[in-house]
Amino acid sequence: MKHGCKSFYVYSAVCPATGEDVTVFLPWVNTDMMNIFLGRLKAKLSGRQCLLVLDRAGWHGSAGLRVPKNIELVRLPSHSPELNPVERLWQWLKRHSLRNRHCRSLKDIERAVEKCLKKADAPFLKSLCRCSYLSL
């Protein structure tokens, strides 16, 4: 029997001022997937301006990244993911979607994460991702 890992990835952006969010489930983390996410974010923004806080993952700054004009990327210092407000969403999501749960398949895990994310409405996301160091 061959063992291996299967994965999916969740790309999200949350506005800590309003709780508005964009979340996309994608099969990989790379520049092409990041470009898909940026395209979805651009569509959701409807021309509004956005500062998108990112860590220093390679696909966040590669030469092939197509950043829409209304999105400005703000890269955090190295080794400081705790400064990214969306990291609070990831911690909450891990605690409330997968902890103490047995899933038989990757699809079951994806459904559990998606179900949990659907419970996270704008007021909740605003309270979760709002940080005192952001001037909103």
Secondary structure per residue as TSV (DSSP state, phi and psi in degrees):
chain	resnum	aa	ss	phi	psi
A	1	M	-	360.0	132.6
A	2	K	-	-95.5	128.8
A	3	H	-	-103.9	147.7
A	4	G	-	-165.0	175.7
A	5	C	-	-110.7	141.9
A	6	K	-	-120.4	147.6
A	7	S	-	-143.9	162.1
A	8	F	-	-139.8	164.0
A	9	Y	E	-130.9	144.4
A	10	V	E	-112.4	120.5
A	11	Y	E	-103.8	128.4
A	12	S	E	-141.8	151.1
A	13	A	E	-134.9	136.2
A	14	V	E	-127.9	133.0
A	15	C	-	-84.3	112.1
A	16	P	T	-68.6	-13.2
A	17	A	T	-82.6	-31.7
A	18	T	T	-121.9	-20.6
A	19	G	-	84.7	-0.9
A	20	E	-	-63.5	139.7
A	21	D	E	-138.6	161.1
A	22	V	E	-131.6	124.1
A	23	T	E	-131.8	134.4
A	24	V	E	-135.1	130.8
A	25	F	E	-91.9	125.5
A	26	L	E	-134.6	157.0
A	27	P	S	-80.4	-16.8
A	28	W	-	-144.0	168.7
A	29	V	-	-114.7	109.8
A	30	N	S	-164.8	179.1
A	31	T	H	-61.3	-42.2
A	32	D	H	-60.5	-42.8
A	33	M	H	-68.1	-38.8
A	34	M	H	-63.8	-36.7
A	35	N	H	-65.0	-37.8
A	36	I	H	-62.0	-46.1
A	37	F	H	-61.3	-45.3
A	38	L	H	-61.6	-36.0
A	39	G	H	-63.9	-42.1
A	40	R	H	-66.3	-40.1
A	41	L	H	-63.7	-44.1
A	42	K	H	-58.2	-44.1
A	43	A	H	-62.9	-41.4
A	44	K	H	-67.3	-33.2
A	45	L	H	-71.6	-21.6
A	46	S	T	48.9	45.6
A	47	G	T	90.5	-13.6
A	48	R	-	-67.4	156.0
A	49	Q	-	-81.7	153.0
A	50	C	E	-149.5	137.9
A	51	L	E	-103.0	122.1
A	52	L	E	-109.9	114.7
A	53	V	E	-83.3	128.9
A	54	L	E	-132.6	154.8
A	55	D	-	-85.0	-164.1
A	56	R	-	-102.2	28.9
A	57	A	-	-59.3	144.5
A	58	G	G	-55.8	-40.1
A	59	W	G	-74.6	-10.0
A	60	H	G	-79.8	-14.0
A	61	G	S	-138.1	19.0
A	62	S	-	-72.2	159.6
A	63	A	T	-62.8	-26.8
A	64	G	T	-85.2	2.5
A	65	L	-	-71.3	129.0
A	66	R	-	-106.0	97.8
A	67	V	-	-93.2	118.7
A	68	P	-	-58.8	151.8
A	69	K	T	-61.9	-27.1
A	70	N	T	-89.9	4.9
A	71	I	E	-118.3	123.3
A	72	E	E	-107.5	128.4
A	73	L	E	-87.8	131.6
A	74	V	E	-117.2	109.9
A	75	R	E	-91.6	128.3
A	76	L	-	-72.1	158.0
A	77	P	-	-60.9	155.6
A	78	S	T	-57.3	146.3
A	79	H	T	59.7	37.5
A	80	S	-	-136.9	48.1
A	81	P	G	-62.2	-23.2
A	82	E	G	-64.4	-14.8
A	83	L	G	-80.8	-12.3
A	84	N	S	-86.1	116.9
A	85	P	T	-55.6	-30.8
A	86	V	H	-70.6	-18.5
A	87	E	H	-60.3	-29.0
A	88	R	H	-65.5	-35.2
A	89	L	H	-65.0	-43.9
A	90	W	H	-61.3	-41.9
A	91	Q	H	-63.7	-45.5
A	92	W	H	-61.8	-43.6
A	93	L	H	-61.9	-44.5
A	94	K	I	-61.1	-42.3
A	95	R	I	-67.5	-36.5
A	96	H	I	-103.7	-8.1
A	97	S	I	-111.6	-30.3
A	98	L	I	-124.6	-18.6
A	99	R	T	-62.8	133.9
A	100	N	T	56.8	38.3
A	101	R	-	-131.2	136.7
A	102	H	-	-100.9	124.4
A	103	C	-	-116.2	135.0
A	104	R	S	-83.1	-19.6
A	105	S	S	-148.8	165.6
A	106	L	H	-61.6	-37.4
A	107	K	H	-62.3	-37.3
A	108	D	H	-64.0	-39.1
A	109	I	H	-65.8	-45.1
A	110	E	H	-60.0	-43.0
A	111	R	H	-63.4	-41.2
A	112	A	H	-63.1	-42.8
A	113	V	H	-65.6	-44.8
A	114	E	H	-62.5	-42.9
A	115	K	H	-61.3	-42.8
A	116	C	H	-65.0	-42.8
A	117	L	H	-62.5	-34.1
A	118	K	H	-66.7	-24.4
A	119	K	H	-76.0	-18.7
A	120	A	-	-85.0	91.2
A	121	D	-	-82.1	173.9
A	122	A	H	-58.0	-46.7
A	123	P	H	-59.6	-39.0
A	124	F	H	-66.6	-46.4
A	125	L	H	-62.8	-36.6
A	126	K	H	-61.1	-47.0
A	127	S	H	-68.9	-34.5
A	128	L	H	-71.4	-42.6
A	129	C	H	-97.9	-4.2
A	130	R	-	-75.1	130.4
A	131	C	-	-123.3	142.8
A	132	S	T	-62.5	-25.0
A	133	Y	T	-84.2	-2.0
A	134	L	S	-97.4	129.1
A	135	S	-	-91.8	107.3
A	136	L	-	-110.6	360.0
